[in-house]
Amino acid sequence: MTLSVFDLFKIGIGPSSSHTVGPMRAACQFIENIQQQHVIKNIARIQITLYGSLSATGVGHATDQAVLLGLMGFHPETIDTNNNAKYLSEIEQQVLNLNLEHKIKFCSETDLIFSSESLPYHPNAMTIEAFESNGQIIYENTYYSVGGGFILEHQETSHPVSTQASIDVPFPFQNTAELLAHCEAQNSSISQIMLENEKTWLNENQIREKILSIWAVMKECIENGLSNEGILPGGLFVKRRAKKLHEMLQNHTRKELIFSSFQAMEWVNLYALAVNEENAAGGRVVTAPTNGASGIIPAVLYYYLHNDPSINEDSIVEFFLAAAAIGILCKLNASISGAEVGCQGEVGSACAMASAGLAEMFGGSPQQVENAAEIGLEHNLGLTCDPIGGLVQIPCIERNAIAAVKAINAAQMALRGDGEHHVSLDKVIQTMKETGKDMSEKYKETSKGGLAVNAIEC
C-alpha cells in the first residue's frame, strides 16, 4: 500500500473520522455505485445496519446522521455543517431524499438498525441495502471504516488497497528503517523524501498549495473554536472552555502566567481545546490523522507560528510532510483506529506525528526526527479509548491538549540528543499493534469500560 500525505490529512466534519467521516463517505460511495447502475429511481426502501463499535457508540458519534447525509449525496469535505439540521429535517417526516433527486419513505426505527453483532474484519462495519417495491434487493454492500476516514468495501478486504497503490513512488518505505535508509542514501531529510514521493501525483507547487490549504482549514477551526461558546451537543452538557480561556490569557489575569513555561503550556492547551470543541460540535476539521486526535498537530504548529518569526510557509510544508511520514508508518504497521487498538492509535499516533513535524521544522536530522516520534508514541502506549456516552468529549478534548504539550516535550528531548536511542520507532509501532490486540474490546471505542462506565454521573 502506498499512502500520500493527503490520505492522512483530509478535510471533513466532526466528531469522528471513523464513526462520522468514514460512514458518510461509505454512504456516498454506495449512492455513486447506484448511480452508475442507473437504478436510483427503482429504489423504494433503504436499510442500514451498523455493527460493532459503529453500533455501540453510533448515536454519540452521529453515525446515523452521517450515513443519511451521505445517502443524500453530501460529502464530508464539502458539506455546509451549519445546515445539517435542515438537511435532516425531512427524516423526521419519514422521507429520505437519495442524492437529493429521489425521495423514498424512511423510518429510522425500522430502517436503521444498531446491531449487537460484530463483523470479523473490523469493529467499524456497516451494511447498506437498497430494495425495490416488491422487496427484491437492487444493490447491497458492506463497508468498513478503518480509521482516519479511510473506508474499505467488503470485496477489498482480502487485498486492501489505496487509490495510490498502483503507482510506484521513487522512495517506497514500509518501515522506519527503510525510510532512514533512503534519507542516508540521498543525503536528504524525511520531508524531502516525502516530497519526492508526493511528486508522483502532483507537482511541487500543487503539493505546497494543497498542504497550505489544509493548514488554512486547521487555522480556521482553531479560530472558530476561540470564538464559539455554549454547550456541546450530546447530553453530557459539557461547556466549551476555549473562548473564556482565550480571554483570560489575553488579559493575563491568572497568577500562573507569571511563569513563562506555564504561559506556553496554557496557549498550547488552548489551541487544542479549541479544535476539539469544534470537532465535538460537528464542525469542519481536518483528520490528523483522525478527528479524535485532530487538535494535537494544529495546536503545536499554531503556537510556534505565533511565537517564532522564523517559521514560514516552507516550515509548514516540511512539518506536514515529516508528520505524514510517521502517520503512514503507524497506519501501515499498526493502526490509527481507536476501535482497533484504542486511543494509542489515535492520540498516540498524532503525538508522534506532531513531535516529528516539530523536530523536522527545527532542523532535526532524520535520526532526531525518528527519535522524537518514538518518544511521542512510546509514552502513549496502552492508552485506551473509553469515551463517556460514546461522545468525543470526555476524555478526548483534554487528552488532545495533554498530548500536544507532550509532543513538544518529545521534540525538545530528541533535538537535545544526537539521534541515538535504544528503542526504534518500528519497535514502538509493533508494540502498539500487539498492545491493541491484547486490549479488551471494552476499551476500544465501545464505551463499555473505563471512564465510560465509571463516570456515568458526568
Buried (B, 14 or more C-beta within 10 A) or exposed (E): EBBBBBBBBBBBBBBBBBBBBBBBBBBBBBBEBBBEEEBBEBBBBBBBBBBBBBBBBBBBBBBBBBBBBBBBBBBBBEBEBEEBEEBBEBBEEEEBBBBEEBEBEBEBEEBBBBBEEBBEBBBBBBBBBBBEEEEEEBBBBBBBBBBBBBBBBBEBBEEBEBEBEEEEBEBEBBBBEBBBBBBEEEEBBBBBBBBBBBBBBBEEEEBBEBBEEBBEBBBBBBBBBBEBEEEBBBEBEBEBBBBEBBEBBEEEEEEEBEEEEEBBBBBBBBBBBBBBBBBBBBBBBBBBBBBBBBBBBBBBBBBBBEEEEEBEEEBBBBBBBBBBBBBBBBBBBBBBBBBBBBBBBBBBBBBBBBBBBBBBBBEBBBBBBBBBBBBBBBBBBBBBBBBBBBBBBBBBBBBBBBBBBBBBBBBBBBBEBEBEBEEBBBEBBBBBBEBBEEBEBBBBBBBBBBBBEEBEEE
